[in-house]
Amino acid sequence: SYMTSGGFALSSSAADVAAATVSFTGASGTADALTAIDKAISTVSTTRANLGAIQNRFDYAQNSINASIENLTASNSRITDTDMAQEMSEFTRTQILSQVGTAMLAQANQASQGILSLLR
């Protein structure tokens, strides 16, 4: 089988761990058998390590996507759950307070101008 993830290619097949005809007769047969077994273990270990690295990448990507989904859901909820009537009332109240403040400043300015004109 062949797999690519994030630019990392992994290829593995049963042929990578080939069946070896080994003989346990004699010292050289036993040594050859151990060499074949060590090679098979090394191939399997390398493949497992590569699969683990790919799995870690997928886990990281999944966690990142889940966090994005949660953040977008919360943002969407804040937008759609806004009570428009309450927000318009608050906006109107703020506008009125601003206008009252401006009117009070204008009156205070006129009063001080009147006092100055009396003193002249």
N, CA, C and O atoms as a GROMACS GRO file, in nm:
protein
  480
    1SER      N    1   0.084  -0.118   0.000
    1SER     CA    2   0.000   0.000   0.000
    1SER      C    3   0.088   0.123   0.000
    1SER      O    4   0.204   0.118   0.041
    2TYR      N    5   0.032   0.237  -0.047
    2TYR     CA    6   0.106   0.362  -0.059
    2TYR      C    7   0.022   0.473  -0.001
    2TYR      O    8  -0.097   0.482  -0.030
    3MET      N    9   0.081   0.559   0.081
    3MET     CA   10   0.007   0.666   0.146
    3MET      C   11   0.094   0.792   0.145
    3MET      O   12   0.215   0.784   0.165
    4THR      N   13   0.030   0.908   0.122
    4THR     CA   14   0.100   1.036   0.129
    4THR      C   15   0.027   1.125   0.227
    4THR      O   16  -0.096   1.135   0.223
    5SER      N   17   0.102   1.191   0.315
    5SER     CA   18   0.042   1.283   0.411
    5SER      C   19   0.138   1.398   0.434
    5SER      O   20   0.250   1.379   0.480
    6GLY      N   21   0.093   1.519   0.400
    6GLY     CA   22   0.175   1.637   0.425
    6GLY      C   23   0.312   1.630   0.361
    6GLY      O   24   0.411   1.674   0.419
    7GLY      N   25   0.318   1.574   0.240
    7GLY     CA   26   0.444   1.564   0.170
    7GLY      C   27   0.529   1.446   0.214
    7GLY      O   28   0.641   1.430   0.167
    8PHE      N   29   0.478   1.364   0.303
    8PHE     CA   30   0.551   1.249   0.353
    8PHE      C   31   0.491   1.124   0.291
    8PHE      O   32   0.372   1.096   0.312
    9ALA      N   33   0.568   1.048   0.217
    9ALA     CA   34   0.517   0.929   0.150
    9ALA      C   35   0.556   0.805   0.229
    9ALA      O   36   0.667   0.796   0.283
   10LEU      N   37   0.466   0.713   0.235
   10LEU     CA   38   0.491   0.588   0.306
   10LEU      C   39   0.446   0.474   0.216
   10LEU      O   40   0.332   0.471   0.170
   11SER      N   41   0.536   0.383   0.192
   11SER     CA   42   0.504   0.268   0.109
   11SER      C   43   0.540   0.143   0.187
   11SER      O   44   0.648   0.132   0.244
   12SER      N   45   0.449   0.050   0.187
   12SER     CA   46   0.474  -0.073   0.261
   12SER      C   47   0.396  -0.186   0.198
   12SER      O   48   0.283  -0.168   0.152
   13SER      N   49   0.455  -0.300   0.195
   13SER     CA   50   0.385  -0.417   0.143
   13SER      C   51   0.439  -0.540   0.214
   13SER      O   52   0.540  -0.536   0.285
   14ALA      N   53   0.370  -0.648   0.194
   14ALA     CA   54   0.413  -0.773   0.256
   14ALA      C   55   0.549  -0.815   0.201
   14ALA      O   56   0.623  -0.888   0.266
   15ALA      N   57   0.581  -0.767   0.079
   15ALA     CA   58   0.710  -0.802   0.020
   15ALA      C   59   0.826  -0.738   0.096
   15ALA      O   60   0.938  -0.787   0.092
   16ASP      N   61   0.798  -0.628   0.166
   16ASP     CA   62   0.902  -0.564   0.246
   16ASP      C   63   0.953  -0.655   0.357
   16ASP      O   64   1.069  -0.649   0.397
   17VAL      N   65   0.866  -0.738   0.405
   17VAL     CA   66   0.904  -0.836   0.506
   17VAL      C   67   0.888  -0.972   0.440
   17VAL      O   68   0.792  -1.046   0.465
   18ALA      N   69   0.982  -1.002   0.356
   18ALA     CA   70   0.974  -1.123   0.274
   18ALA      C   71   0.992  -1.247   0.360
   18ALA      O   72   1.066  -1.249   0.458
   19ALA      N   73   0.921  -1.348   0.319
   19ALA     CA   74   0.937  -1.477   0.387
   19ALA      C   75   1.075  -1.531   0.350
   19ALA      O   76   1.108  -1.544   0.232
   20ALA      N   77   1.151  -1.560   0.447
   20ALA     CA   78   1.286  -1.609   0.423
   20ALA      C   79   1.291  -1.758   0.452
   20ALA      O   80   1.233  -1.806   0.550
   21THR      N   81   1.360  -1.829   0.366
   21THR     CA   82   1.381  -1.971   0.392
   21THR      C   83   1.507  -1.979   0.476
   21THR      O   84   1.617  -1.948   0.431
   22VAL      N   85   1.490  -2.021   0.597
   22VAL     CA   86   1.603  -2.025   0.689
   22VAL      C   87   1.625  -2.168   0.734
   22VAL      O   88   1.534  -2.250   0.741
   23SER      N   89   1.747  -2.192   0.762
   23SER     CA   90   1.784  -2.325   0.811
   23SER      C   91   1.847  -2.308   0.948
   23SER      O   92   1.933  -2.223   0.970
   24PHE      N   93   1.802  -2.390   1.038
   24PHE     CA   94   1.858  -2.385   1.173
   24PHE      C   95   1.965  -2.491   1.193
   24PHE      O   96   2.003  -2.524   1.305
   25THR      N   97   2.013  -2.543   1.083
   25THR     CA   98   2.119  -2.643   1.094
   25THR      C   99   2.253  -2.575   1.080
   25THR      O  100   2.277  -2.502   0.983
   26GLY      N  101   2.335  -2.596   1.171
   26GLY     CA  102   2.468  -2.539   1.166
   26GLY      C  103   2.471  -2.396   1.215
   26GLY      O  104   2.367  -2.330   1.227
   27ALA      N  105   2.590  -2.349   1.243
   27ALA     CA  106   2.609  -2.214   1.296
   27ALA      C  107   2.574  -2.108   1.193
   27ALA      O  108   2.516  -2.006   1.227
   28SER      N  109   2.608  -2.131   1.066
   28SER     CA  110   2.581  -2.030   0.964
   28SER      C  111   2.432  -2.020   0.936
   28SER      O  112   2.382  -1.911   0.908
   29GLY      N  113   2.360  -2.131   0.941
   29GLY     CA  114   2.215  -2.129   0.920
   29GLY      C  115   2.144  -2.051   1.030
   29GLY      O  116   2.052  -1.974   1.003
   30THR      N  117   2.187  -2.071   1.152
   30THR     CA  118   2.128  -1.999   1.264
   30THR      C  119   2.160  -1.850   1.254
   30THR      O  120   2.073  -1.767   1.281
   31ALA      N  121   2.281  -1.815   1.218
   31ALA     CA  122   2.320  -1.674   1.202
   31ALA      C  123   2.240  -1.609   1.090
   31ALA      O  124   2.195  -1.495   1.104
   32ASP      N  125   2.222  -1.682   0.979
   32ASP     CA  126   2.142  -1.628   0.867
   32ASP      C  127   1.997  -1.606   0.910
   32ASP      O  128   1.935  -1.507   0.872
   33ALA      N  129   1.944  -1.700   0.988
   33ALA     CA  130   1.806  -1.687   1.036
   33ALA      C  131   1.792  -1.565   1.126
   33ALA      O  132   1.695  -1.489   1.113
   34LEU      N  133   1.887  -1.545   1.216
   34LEU     CA  134   1.882  -1.428   1.305
   34LEU      C  135   1.895  -1.298   1.226
   34LEU      O  136   1.828  -1.200   1.258
   35THR      N  137   1.978  -1.297   1.124
   35THR     CA  138   1.993  -1.177   1.039
   35THR      C  139   1.862  -1.146   0.968
   35THR      O  140   1.821  -1.030   0.962
   36ALA      N  141   1.796  -1.248   0.914
   36ALA     CA  142   1.669  -1.228   0.843
   36ALA      C  143   1.561  -1.179   0.939
   36ALA      O  144   1.482  -1.091   0.905
   37ILE      N  145   1.559  -1.236   1.058
   37ILE     CA  146   1.460  -1.195   1.159
   37ILE      C  147   1.487  -1.050   1.202
   37ILE      O  148   1.394  -0.971   1.215
   38ASP      N  149   1.614  -1.015   1.225
   38ASP     CA  150   1.649  -0.878   1.263
   38ASP      C  151   1.609  -0.779   1.155
   38ASP      O  152   1.560  -0.670   1.185
   39LYS      N  153   1.631  -0.816   1.028
   39LYS     CA  154   1.594  -0.728   0.917
   39LYS      C  155   1.442  -0.710   0.912
   39LYS      O  156   1.395  -0.599   0.890
   40ALA      N  157   1.367  -0.816   0.933
   40ALA     CA  158   1.220  -0.808   0.932
   40ALA      C  159   1.171  -0.720   1.047
   40ALA      O  160   1.082  -0.637   1.029
   41ILE      N  161   1.230  -0.738   1.165
   41ILE     CA  162   1.192  -0.656   1.281
   41ILE      C  163   1.223  -0.509   1.254
   41ILE      O  164   1.143  -0.422   1.287
   42SER      N  165   1.338  -0.482   1.196
   42SER     CA  166   1.376  -0.344   1.164
   42SER      C  167   1.280  -0.281   1.064
   42SER      O  168   1.241  -0.166   1.079
   43THR      N  169   1.241  -0.358   0.962
   43THR     CA  170   1.147  -0.307   0.861
   43THR      C  171   1.012  -0.277   0.924
   43THR      O  172   0.953  -0.173   0.897
   44VAL      N  173   0.963  -0.368   1.006
   44VAL     CA  174   0.834  -0.348   1.073
   44VAL      C  175   0.842  -0.228   1.168
   44VAL      O  176   0.749  -0.148   1.174
   45SER      N  177   0.951  -0.215   1.242
   45SER     CA  178   0.966  -0.103   1.336
   45SER      C  179   0.970   0.030   1.263
   45SER      O  180   0.909   0.128   1.308
   46THR      N  181   1.041   0.036   1.151
   46THR     CA  182   1.048   0.160   1.072
   46THR      C  183   0.910   0.197   1.019
   46THR      O  184   0.870   0.313   1.025
   47THR      N  185   0.838   0.098   0.968
   47THR     CA  186   0.704   0.124   0.915
   47THR      C  187   0.612   0.171   1.027
   47THR      O  188   0.533   0.264   1.007
   48ARG      N  189   0.619   0.109   1.144
   48ARG     CA  190   0.536   0.152   1.257
   48ARG      C  191   0.570   0.294   1.301
   48ARG      O  192   0.481   0.371   1.334
   49ALA      N  193   0.698   0.329   1.301
   49ALA     CA  194   0.739   0.464   1.339
   49ALA      C  195   0.685   0.566   1.239
   49ALA      O  196   0.637   0.673   1.278
   50ASN      N  197   0.694   0.533   1.110
   50ASN     CA  198   0.640   0.624   1.008
   50ASN      C  199   0.489   0.640   1.022
   50ASN      O  200   0.437   0.751   1.009
   51LEU      N  201   0.420   0.531   1.049
   51LEU     CA  202   0.274   0.539   1.069
   51LEU      C  203   0.242   0.622   1.194
   51LEU      O  204   0.145   0.698   1.194
   52GLY      N  205   0.321   0.607   1.298
   52GLY     CA  206   0.300   0.686   1.419
   52GLY      C  207   0.320   0.835   1.393
   52GLY      O  208   0.245   0.918   1.446
   53ALA      N  209   0.420   0.870   1.312
   53ALA     CA  210   0.443   1.011   1.278
   53ALA      C  211   0.325   1.067   1.200
   53ALA      O  212   0.281   1.179   1.224
   54ILE      N  213   0.275   0.989   1.106
   54ILE     CA  214   0.159   1.033   1.027
   54ILE      C  215   0.037   1.047   1.117
   54ILE      O  216  -0.039   1.143   1.104
   55GLN      N  217   0.017   0.952   1.207
   55GLN     CA  218  -0.097   0.959   1.299
   55GLN      C  219  -0.088   1.084   1.387
   55GLN      O  220  -0.190   1.149   1.413
   56ASN      N  221   0.032   1.118   1.433
   56ASN     CA  222   0.049   1.240   1.513
   56ASN      C  223   0.013   1.365   1.434
   56ASN      O  224  -0.047   1.458   1.488
   57ARG      N  225   0.048   1.366   1.304
   57ARG     CA  226   0.011   1.481   1.220
   57ARG      C  227  -0.140   1.490   1.207
   57ARG      O  228  -0.198   1.599   1.216
   58PHE      N  229  -0.204   1.376   1.186
   58PHE     CA  230  -0.350   1.376   1.175
   58PHE      C  231  -0.415   1.421   1.306
   58PHE      O  232  -0.512   1.496   1.304
   59ASP      N  233  -0.362   1.375   1.419
   59ASP     CA  234  -0.417   1.415   1.549
   59ASP      C  235  -0.404   1.566   1.569
   59ASP      O  236  -0.497   1.631   1.616
   60TYR      N  237  -0.288   1.622   1.533
   60TYR     CA  238  -0.267   1.766   1.546
   60TYR      C  239  -0.366   1.842   1.458
   60TYR      O  240  -0.428   1.939   1.501
   61ALA      N  241  -0.380   1.797   1.333
   61ALA     CA  242  -0.473   1.863   1.240
   61ALA      C  243  -0.616   1.853   1.291
   61ALA      O  244  -0.692   1.950   1.284
   62GLN      N  245  -0.653   1.737   1.344
   62GLN     CA  246  -0.788   1.719   1.396
   62GLN      C  247  -0.813   1.812   1.516
   62GLN      O  248  -0.919   1.873   1.525
   63ASN      N  249  -0.717   1.823   1.606
   63ASN     CA  250  -0.732   1.912   1.722
   63ASN      C  251  -0.745   2.057   1.678
   63ASN      O  252  -0.825   2.133   1.733
   64SER      N  253  -0.666   2.096   1.578
   64SER     CA  254  -0.674   2.232   1.526
   64SER      C  255  -0.809   2.259   1.463
   64SER      O  256  -0.868   2.366   1.484
   65ILE      N  257  -0.859   2.165   1.387
   65ILE     CA  258  -0.991   2.180   1.323
   65ILE      C  259  -1.100   2.186   1.429
   65ILE      O  260  -1.193   2.266   1.418
   66ASN      N  261  -1.091   2.101   1.530
   66ASN     CA  262  -1.192   2.102   1.637
   66ASN      C  263  -1.194   2.236   1.710
   66ASN      O  264  -1.300   2.287   1.744
   67ALA      N  265  -1.076   2.294   1.735
   67ALA     CA  266  -1.070   2.425   1.801
   67ALA      C  267  -1.132   2.533   1.712
   67ALA      O  268  -1.203   2.621   1.761
   68SER      N  269  -1.105   2.526   1.582
   68SER     CA  270  -1.164   2.623   1.489
   68SER      C  271  -1.316   2.610   1.486
   68SER      O  272  -1.387   2.710   1.484
   69ILE      N  273  -1.364   2.486   1.486
   69ILE     CA  274  -1.509   2.464   1.484
   69ILE      C  275  -1.572   2.522   1.610
   69ILE      O  276  -1.676   2.588   1.604
   70GLU      N  277  -1.509   2.499   1.724
   70GLU     CA  278  -1.562   2.550   1.851
   70GLU      C  279  -1.565   2.702   1.852
   70GLU      O  280  -1.663   2.763   1.895
   71ASN      N  281  -1.456   2.764   1.805
   71ASN     CA  282  -1.450   2.911   1.801
   71ASN      C  283  -1.554   2.969   1.705
   71ASN      O  284  -1.619   3.068   1.737
   72LEU      N  285  -1.568   2.908   1.588
   72LEU     CA  286  -1.667   2.958   1.491
   72LEU      C  287  -1.809   2.939   1.542
   72LEU      O  288  -1.895   3.024   1.520
   73THR      N  289  -1.834   2.827   1.609
   73THR     CA  290  -1.967   2.803   1.665
   73THR      C  291  -1.999   2.907   1.772
   73THR      O  292  -2.111   2.959   1.777
   74ALA      N  293  -1.902   2.939   1.857
   74ALA     CA  294  -1.924   3.040   1.961
   74ALA      C  295  -1.948   3.177   1.899
   74ALA      O  296  -2.036   3.252   1.944
   75SER      N  297  -1.871   3.211   1.796
   75SER     CA  298  -1.892   3.341   1.728
   75SER      C  299  -2.028   3.347   1.664
   75SER      O  300  -2.098   3.448   1.675
   76ASN      N  301  -2.066   3.241   1.596
   76ASN     CA  302  -2.197   3.236   1.532
   76ASN      C  303  -2.308   3.249   1.635
   76ASN      O  304  -2.408   3.317   1.611
   77SER      N  305  -2.291   3.185   1.749
   77SER     CA  306  -2.391   3.192   1.855
   77SER      C  307  -2.405   3.334   1.907
   77SER      O  308  -2.517   3.382   1.929
   78ARG      N  309  -2.291   3.403   1.926
   78ARG     CA  310  -2.297   3.542   1.974
   78ARG      C  311  -2.369   3.631   1.873
   78ARG      O  312  -2.443   3.722   1.912
   79ILE      N  313  -2.348   3.606   1.745
   79ILE     CA  314  -2.411   3.688   1.641
   79ILE      C  315  -2.561   3.660   1.634
   79ILE      O  316  -2.641   3.753   1.633
   80THR      N  317  -2.598   3.533   1.631
   80THR     CA  318  -2.740   3.499   1.611
   80THR      C  319  -2.822   3.515   1.738
   80THR      O  320  -2.944   3.531   1.730
   81ASP      N  321  -2.759   3.510   1.855
   81ASP     CA  322  -2.834   3.520   1.980
   81ASP      C  323  -2.853   3.664   2.028
   81ASP      O  324  -2.911   3.685   2.134
   82THR      N  325  -2.806   3.762   1.952
   82THR     CA  326  -2.819   3.902   1.993
   82THR      C  327  -2.966   3.942   1.991
   82THR      O  328  -3.037   3.919   1.893
   83ASP      N  329  -3.011   4.002   2.101
   83ASP     CA  330  -3.148   4.052   2.110
   83ASP      C  331  -3.149   4.191   2.046
   83ASP      O  332  -3.104   4.288   2.106
   84MET      N  333  -3.200   4.198   1.924
   84MET     CA  334  -3.195   4.322   1.847
   84MET      C  335  -3.276   4.433   1.914
   84MET      O  336  -3.233   4.549   1.913
   85ALA      N  337  -3.390   4.402   1.973
   85ALA     CA  338  -3.471   4.505   2.039
   85ALA      C  339  -3.392   4.566   2.156
   85ALA      O  340  -3.390   4.687   2.172
   86GLN      N  341  -3.329   4.481   2.235
   86GLN     CA  342  -3.251   4.530   2.349
   86GLN      C  343  -3.133   4.614   2.300
   86GLN      O  344  -3.103   4.719   2.357
   87GLU      N  345  -3.066   4.568   2.196
   87GLU     CA  346  -2.951   4.642   2.144
   87GLU      C  347  -2.993   4.778   2.087
   87GLU      O  348  -2.922   4.877   2.105
   88MET      N  349  -3.107   4.784   2.019
   88MET     CA  350  -3.155   4.912   1.966
   88MET      C  351  -3.194   5.006   2.080
   88MET      O  352  -3.170   5.127   2.072
   89SER      N  353  -3.254   4.952   2.185
   89SER     CA  354  -3.288   5.034   2.302
   89SER      C  355  -3.162   5.092   2.366
   89SER      O  356  -3.159   5.209   2.402
   90GLU      N  357  -3.059   5.010   2.379
   90GLU     CA  358  -2.932   5.055   2.437
   90GLU      C  359  -2.868   5.161   2.348
   90GLU      O  360  -2.814   5.260   2.398
   91PHE      N  361  -2.873   5.142   2.217
   91PHE     CA  362  -2.818   5.239   2.123
   91PHE      C  363  -2.892   5.373   2.134
   91PHE      O  364  -2.829   5.479   2.139
   92THR      N  365  -3.024   5.367   2.139
   92THR     CA  366  -3.106   5.489   2.151
   92THR      C  367  -3.076   5.560   2.281
   92THR      O  368  -3.062   5.683   2.283
   93ARG      N  369  -3.065   5.486   2.391
   93ARG     CA  370  -3.033   5.544   2.522
   93ARG      C  371  -2.898   5.615   2.517
   93ARG      O  372  -2.884   5.726   2.568
   94THR      N  373  -2.800   5.552   2.456
   94THR     CA  374  -2.667   5.612   2.445
   94THR      C  375  -2.671   5.739   2.361
   94THR      O  376  -2.606   5.838   2.394
   95GLN      N  377  -2.748   5.736   2.253
   95GLN     CA  378  -2.761   5.855   2.168
   95GLN      C  379  -2.826   5.971   2.245
   95GLN      O  380  -2.780   6.085   2.237
   96ILE      N  381  -2.931   5.941   2.320
   96ILE     CA  382  -3.001   6.044   2.398
   96ILE      C  383  -2.907   6.104   2.503
   96ILE      O  384  -2.902   6.225   2.520
   97LEU      N  385  -2.833   6.018   2.574
   97LEU     CA  386  -2.739   6.067   2.674
   97LEU      C  387  -2.633   6.157   2.611
   97LEU      O  388  -2.593   6.258   2.668
   98SER      N  389  -2.588   6.120   2.493
   98SER     CA  390  -2.489   6.201   2.423
   98SER      C  391  -2.547   6.337   2.386
   98SER      O  392  -2.481   6.440   2.402
   99GLN      N  393  -2.670   6.338   2.337
   99GLN     CA  394  -2.735   6.464   2.299
   99GLN      C  395  -2.761   6.552   2.421
   99GLN      O  396  -2.744   6.674   2.414
  100VAL      N  397  -2.802   6.492   2.532
  100VAL     CA  398  -2.825   6.568   2.656
  100VAL      C  399  -2.694   6.630   2.703
  100VAL      O  400  -2.692   6.746   2.744
  101GLY      N  401  -2.588   6.554   2.698
  101GLY     CA  402  -2.457   6.606   2.739
  101GLY      C  403  -2.414   6.724   2.653
  101GLY      O  404  -2.363   6.823   2.704
  102THR      N  405  -2.436   6.712   2.523
  102THR     CA  406  -2.402   6.822   2.432
  102THR      C  407  -2.485   6.946   2.463
  102THR      O  408  -2.433   7.058   2.464
  103ALA      N  409  -2.615   6.927   2.488
  103ALA     CA  410  -2.704   7.040   2.520
  103ALA      C  411  -2.661   7.106   2.651
  103ALA      O  412  -2.663   7.229   2.662
  104MET      N  413  -2.623   7.026   2.751
  104MET     CA  414  -2.580   7.083   2.880
  104MET      C  415  -2.453   7.165   2.862
  104MET      O  416  -2.440   7.272   2.922
  105LEU      N  417  -2.360   7.117   2.781
  105LEU     CA  418  -2.237   7.193   2.757
  105LEU      C  419  -2.268   7.324   2.685
  105LEU      O  420  -2.207   7.427   2.715
  106ALA      N  421  -2.361   7.321   2.591
  106ALA     CA  422  -2.398   7.443   2.519
  106ALA      C  423  -2.460   7.544   2.614
  106ALA      O  424  -2.429   7.663   2.606
  107GLN      N  425  -2.547   7.499   2.704
  107GLN     CA  426  -2.610   7.590   2.801
  107GLN      C  427  -2.506   7.647   2.897
  107GLN      O  428  -2.510   7.765   2.930
  108ALA      N  429  -2.415   7.564   2.942
  108ALA     CA  430  -2.310   7.612   3.034
  108ALA      C  431  -2.223   7.715   2.964
  108ALA      O  432  -2.183   7.814   3.025
  109ASN      N  433  -2.195   7.692   2.838
  109ASN     CA  434  -2.114   7.786   2.761
  109ASN      C  435  -2.188   7.919   2.745
  109ASN      O  436  -2.127   8.025   2.757
  110GLN      N  437  -2.319   7.914   2.718
  110GLN     CA  438  -2.398   8.036   2.704
  110GLN      C  439  -2.407   8.111   2.837
  110GLN      O  440  -2.401   8.234   2.839
  111ALA      N  441  -2.422   8.039   2.947
  111ALA     CA  442  -2.432   8.103   3.078
  111ALA      C  443  -2.302   8.176   3.110
  111ALA      O  444  -2.305   8.288   3.161
  112SER      N  445  -2.189   8.114   3.082
  112SER     CA  446  -2.062   8.180   3.111
  112SER      C  447  -2.042   8.300   3.020
  112SER      O  448  -1.983   8.400   3.062
  113GLN      N  449  -2.090   8.293   2.897
  113GLN     CA  450  -2.082   8.409   2.806
  113GLN      C  451  -2.169   8.523   2.859
  113GLN      O  452  -2.130   8.640   2.851
  114GLY      N  453  -2.287   8.491   2.912
  114GLY     CA  454  -2.377   8.592   2.969
  114GLY      C  455  -2.314   8.661   3.088
  114GLY      O  456  -2.325   8.783   3.101
  115ILE      N  457  -2.250   8.586   3.174
  115ILE     CA  458  -2.185   8.644   3.293
  115ILE      C  459  -2.070   8.734   3.250
  115ILE      O  460  -2.052   8.842   3.307
  116LEU      N  461  -1.994   8.692   3.151
  116LEU     CA  462  -1.884   8.775   3.101
  116LEU      C  463  -1.935   8.906   3.041
  116LEU      O  464  -1.873   9.011   3.059
  117SER      N  465  -2.047   8.900   2.971
  117SER     CA  466  -2.101   9.023   2.910
  117SER      C  467  -2.152   9.118   3.018
  117SER      O  468  -2.145   9.240   3.000
  118LEU      N  469  -2.204   9.067   3.130
  118LEU     CA  470  -2.249   9.153   3.239
  118LEU      C  471  -2.132   9.221   3.308
  118LEU      O  472  -2.143   9.335   3.355
  119LEU      N  473  -2.019   9.152   3.315
  119LEU     CA  474  -1.902   9.208   3.381
  119LEU      C  475  -1.834   9.315   3.297
  119LEU      O  476  -1.755   9.391   3.352
  120ARG      N  477  -1.861   9.325   3.171
  120ARG     CA  478  -1.797   9.424   3.085
  120ARG      C  479  -1.864   9.552   3.094
  120ARG      O  480  -1.823   9.648   3.028
   0.00000   0.00000   0.00000
